Amino acid sequence: MDAVSPVPFSSTRAYLLEARYEFLRLLRTPSFSVPCLLFPPVFYLLFGVLLGGKGGPAAATYLLAGYSVFGVMGVALFGFGVTVALDREQGLLTLKRAQPMPPGAYLVAKMAMAVLFGAIILLLLGALAIGVAGVRLSALQWLALVASCLVGVLPFSALGLWLGTRVSGRGAPAVINLIYLPMAFLSGLWVPLHMLPSFLQSMAPAWPAYHLAQIAQAIVGVDVDGPLWVHLAVLLVVTAVFFLLARRRLVQ
């Protein structure tokens, strides 16, 4: 009995340690932590507050939702895509398979890292929105916005994981940027979709960021297209499809 009782504790500790080291690893990597943590609040301050001042709190509220999605999306795509590509290329994934650690600890650690970085970004954006932009939301709206964005890490983590299994470590940042930046623009995260040409507006539903943005915008009181359950269903399908595709590559 004594021999088996420490197993749950050891398993839990393995998950916690892996998550802690993954977070510290990326926090101490300036090429990841600086742009991921600073770009969303800096862009929000520039475009949502300074240049968007004529729109008042309404514009700042819209862009708060957009840049919240932009922030968590970047953390998930780069946190999974680039690091998985590097770990796979350098043989770290093979090494971890040979170690006596829980099989899911690697992915759970990366997910915890993405959620923690996402929470920091949302905290910074919230501070700017309240203190500088004059955004006023209820406590329930703030909680719902944070919760939806942090859960919204899942589809982009799955997409990043799949990309990490397909591209090299050197090519991963460029490939992810080619997806990340156009998706942010075409999903209406930076400017309202009605300001874009009609053919670009028609392409927006093809991007998962559009669907998460619609949920975030509905929470802060912006009119959105279509019922929320449709946007949620799309995000669930994206998560499942890309996770299964990535899993198939990882087990080969």
C-alpha positions in Angstrom: 0.0 0.0 0.0 2.8 2.4 0.9 4.5 1.6 -2.4 1.6 2.8 -4.6 0.4 5.8 -2.5 3.0 8.3 -3.7 2.2 7.7 -7.4 -0.6 10.4 -7.8 1.5 13.0 -6.0 4.5 12.2 -8.2 2.4 12.4 -11.4 0.9 15.7 -10.3 4.3 17.1 -9.4 5.6 16.0 -12.9 2.8 18.1 -14.5 3.5 21.1 -12.3 7.2 21.0 -12.8 6.9 20.6 -16.6 4.5 23.6 -16.7 6.7 25.7 -14.5 9.9 25.0 -16.6 8.0 25.6 -19.8 6.8 29.0 -18.6 10.2 30.0 -17.3 11.8 28.8 -20.5 9.7 31.1 -22.7 9.7 34.0 -20.2 13.5 34.0 -20.4 13.4 33.9 -24.2 13.2 37.6 -25.2 12.3 36.8 -28.8 9.1 35.2 -27.6 8.2 37.0 -24.3 8.8 40.6 -25.4 6.7 40.6 -28.6 4.0 38.4 -27.1 3.6 40.4 -23.9 4.2 43.9 -25.3 2.8 44.1 -28.8 -0.9 43.7 -27.9 -1.0 46.4 -25.2 1.3 48.7 -27.2 -0.8 48.4 -30.4 -4.0 48.8 -28.3 -2.6 52.0 -26.7 -1.6 53.3 -30.2 -4.6 52.4 -32.3 -7.3 52.0 -29.7 -6.5 55.0 -27.5 -4.3 57.5 -29.2 -5.3 57.2 -32.9 -8.7 55.9 -32.1 -9.5 58.7 -29.6 -12.2 60.2 -31.9 -14.2 57.0 -31.6 -14.3 57.4 -27.8 -15.0 54.5 -25.4 -17.0 52.7 -28.1 -14.0 52.3 -30.4 -11.7 51.5 -27.4 -14.2 48.8 -26.3 -14.4 47.2 -29.7 -10.6 47.1 -30.0 -10.2 45.8 -26.5 -12.0 42.7 -27.6 -10.0 42.5 -30.8 -6.6 42.9 -29.2 -7.5 40.5 -26.4 -8.0 37.8 -29.1 -4.9 39.0 -30.9 -2.8 38.6 -27.8 -3.9 35.1 -26.8 -3.8 33.9 -30.4 -0.2 35.0 -30.8 0.9 33.3 -27.5 -0.8 30.0 -28.6 0.5 30.0 -32.2 4.1 30.9 -31.4 4.2 29.1 -28.0 3.2 25.8 -29.7 4.3 26.2 -33.3 7.9 27.4 -32.9 8.8 25.5 -29.7 7.3 22.2 -31.0 9.2 22.6 -34.3 12.4 23.3 -32.4 11.9 20.4 -29.9 11.1 18.0 -32.7 14.1 19.1 -34.7 16.5 18.9 -31.8 15.4 15.5 -30.6 13.8 16.8 -27.4 10.5 15.1 -28.1 12.3 11.8 -28.5 14.1 12.3 -25.3 10.9 13.1 -23.4 9.2 10.0 -24.7 12.1 8.0 -23.2 11.8 9.6 -19.8 9.4 8.3 -17.1 7.0 11.2 -17.3 3.3 11.3 -17.9 2.6 11.2 -21.6 0.4 14.3 -21.6 2.7 16.4 -19.4 4.5 18.0 -22.5 1.3 19.3 -24.0 -0.4 20.2 -20.7 2.7 22.3 -19.8 2.5 24.2 -23.1 -1.2 24.8 -22.6 -0.6 26.1 -19.1 2.2 28.3 -20.4 -0.2 29.8 -23.1 -2.9 30.4 -20.5 -0.5 32.1 -18.1 0.9 34.4 -20.8 -2.6 35.1 -22.1 -3.7 36.1 -18.6 -0.8 38.5 -18.3 -1.7 40.1 -21.7 -5.4 40.4 -20.7 -4.4 42.0 -17.4 -2.2 44.6 -19.2 -5.0 45.3 -21.8 -7.6 45.7 -19.0 -5.4 48.1 -17.1 -5.0 50.3 -20.2 -8.7 50.0 -21.1 -9.8 51.1 -17.6 -7.1 53.6 -16.8 -6.5 55.3 -20.1 -9.2 54.5 -22.6 -12.2 55.0 -20.3 -13.7 51.6 -21.0 -16.5 50.7 -18.5 -17.6 47.1 -18.3 -19.4 45.2 -15.5 -17.6 42.7 -13.4 -19.5 39.9 -15.2 -18.4 41.2 -18.6 -14.7 41.4 -17.5 -14.9 37.8 -16.2 -16.6 36.5 -19.3 -14.1 38.3 -21.6 -11.1 36.9 -19.8 -12.7 33.4 -19.6 -13.6 33.3 -23.3 -10.2 34.5 -24.4 -8.3 32.0 -22.2 -10.5 29.1 -23.3 -10.0 30.5 -26.8 -6.3 29.5 -26.5 -7.4 26.0 -27.4 -8.0 26.2 -31.2 -4.9 28.3 -31.8 -2.8 25.9 -29.7 -4.1 23.0 -31.8 -3.3 25.0 -35.0 0.2 25.9 -33.6 0.8 22.3 -32.6 0.0 21.1 -36.1 2.2 23.7 -37.7 5.0 22.7 -35.3 4.8 19.2 -36.6 5.0 20.3 -40.2 7.7 23.0 -40.5 11.3 23.3 -39.4 12.4 25.2 -36.4 14.1 27.8 -38.5 11.1 28.3 -40.8 8.4 28.2 -38.1 8.4 31.9 -37.1 8.0 33.0 -40.8 5.3 30.5 -41.5 3.3 31.4 -38.4 3.6 35.1 -39.1 2.3 34.5 -42.6 -0.8 33.0 -40.9 -1.0 35.1 -37.7 -0.9 38.6 -39.1 -3.3 38.2 -42.1 -5.7 36.3 -39.9 -5.8 39.1 -37.3 -6.4 41.7 -40.0 -9.0 39.8 -42.0 -10.9 38.7 -38.8 -11.6 42.3 -37.8 -9.2 42.4 -34.8 -7.5 45.7 -35.8 -10.3 47.5 -37.7 -14.0 46.9 -37.9 -14.9 44.4 -40.7 -17.3 46.9 -42.3 -14.4 49.1 -43.1 -12.8 46.4 -45.3 -13.7 45.7 -48.9 -16.7 43.4 -49.3 -14.8 40.5 -50.7 -12.5 40.6 -47.7 -15.5 40.7 -45.4 -16.9 37.6 -47.0 -13.6 35.7 -46.2 -13.7 36.5 -42.5 -15.7 33.5 -41.4 -13.0 31.2 -42.7 -10.7 32.3 -39.9 -11.0 30.9 -36.4 -9.9 34.3 -35.0 -13.1 35.8 -36.4 -15.3 33.4 -34.5 -13.5 34.0 -31.2 -13.6 37.8 -31.8 -17.3 37.6 -32.4 -17.7 36.0 -29.0 -15.5 38.5 -27.3 -17.2 41.4 -29.0 -20.7 40.1 -28.0 -19.5 40.0 -24.4 -18.4 43.7 -24.4 -21.7 44.8 -26.0 -20.8 45.0 -29.7 -23.3 43.8 -32.3 -22.1 40.6 -34.0 -23.1 38.4 -36.9 -24.8 35.1 -36.3 -25.7 33.2 -33.1 -22.9 32.6 -30.6 -23.3 28.8 -30.6 -22.3 28.8 -34.3 -19.0 30.6 -33.5 -18.4 28.3 -30.5 -19.1 25.2 -32.7 -16.6 26.4 -35.3 -13.9 26.8 -32.7 -14.6 23.3 -31.3 -14.3 21.8 -34.7 -11.0 23.7 -35.4 -9.6 22.5 -32.1 -10.5 18.8 -32.7 -9.4 18.7 -36.4 -6.0 20.3 -35.9 -5.3 18.4 -32.6 -6.0 15.1 -34.4 -3.9 16.1 -37.4 -1.0 17.0 -35.0 -1.4 13.8 -33.0 -1.2 11.8 -36.1 2.1 13.5 -37.0 3.5 13.2 -33.5 2.9 9.4 -33.2 4.6 8.6 -36.5 
